[in-house]
Amino acid sequence: MIGSRKINIIKRKISKEFPEFKGVEPKITEKLISPQDTIYRKLSLGRPKRIRRIFRLKFQRTIETVDQVEIERILTVTLDEKGEIMKITESR
């Protein structure tokens, strides 16, 4: 699992870039990704397969638009094993 210190750094970075998510606690999920067997066969790689771990931090918040319609805003941050940001995706 990723350290709480690293998560706090990510949360600070997100709150600077996306102020509407300031103070929102993310839901953290972990996923193991293994390479496809066909790729190893096609490339004739004799090395053992390396399983990668990625983490997703999902920030959710309900906001009200100008015309008083509530919409769900979702921000997903994908981290690698070291805790570095790979990708940030945001709902409209």
N, C-alpha and C positions, 0 to 999 in steps of 0.2 A: 504494500500500500504506500501511497505517497505521503510524505510528512506534512504535519499541520503547519509547519513554518512555511513550506513551499506553497501550500494552499492559501495562506494569508497574503503572501506576496502576489499571487495570481489575483486574489480578490481585490487588492489595492489597485493593481494595474487595470482591472476591469472597471472598477468604480471611477477611475480617471477617464478612461475612454468612453464608457457608457454610464453616465451619471444616474440614469433612471434605474440602474441595478445596484445602486449603493445600498448596503445594508441587507441585501438578499443573500441568504445562505444557499449554496449550491447543493444539488444532489449529485453525489459522486458514484460513478460506476466504473468498473474495471473490465477490460476485455482482453483475452489472449488471442493473438493472431498467429497462425502458423502458415508457412508458405504452401502453395499448392503443389501436390505431388507431380503433376504434369510438367510444371516448370523445371523441377529438379531432374526429371527424366529427360526432357527435351535438351537441357543444357549439359547433361551428363555430369552433374555435380556430385562428387563423392563425399563432400563435407556433410556433417550432420545438420539437420534442419535447425534453424534458430527460431524459437518461438518468441514473439515480441508481445510486450504488455503495453496497452494504451489505457489512458484514463480519460473519462469525460466528466466535465463539470457542467451541470445543467442549471442555469439560473432561470427561474420563472417568476413573472410578475404580471398581475392584471392591472391595466391602466385604463383610464377613461379618456376618450377622444373629445375633441371640441364639441361635437354634436351629441355628447353624453352616451356614447356606446362603449361598453366595456369590451376590451380585447385582451387576449393573452399574448404577452411578449415573452419570447424564449430566446436565450442566448446560450449556445453550447460551445465550450472550450475543450479542445482535444489536446491532451498532453502526451508526451512520450514517456519512456521509462525514467528518464532523468528529471522529469517535471517541467520540461521546456514546451512552450506552446507550439503546436504543429498547425492548428487551424482554429479559427473563430467563425462560427456561423450565427446569424441572427435572423429571427422571423421578421416579417414586414410589419 
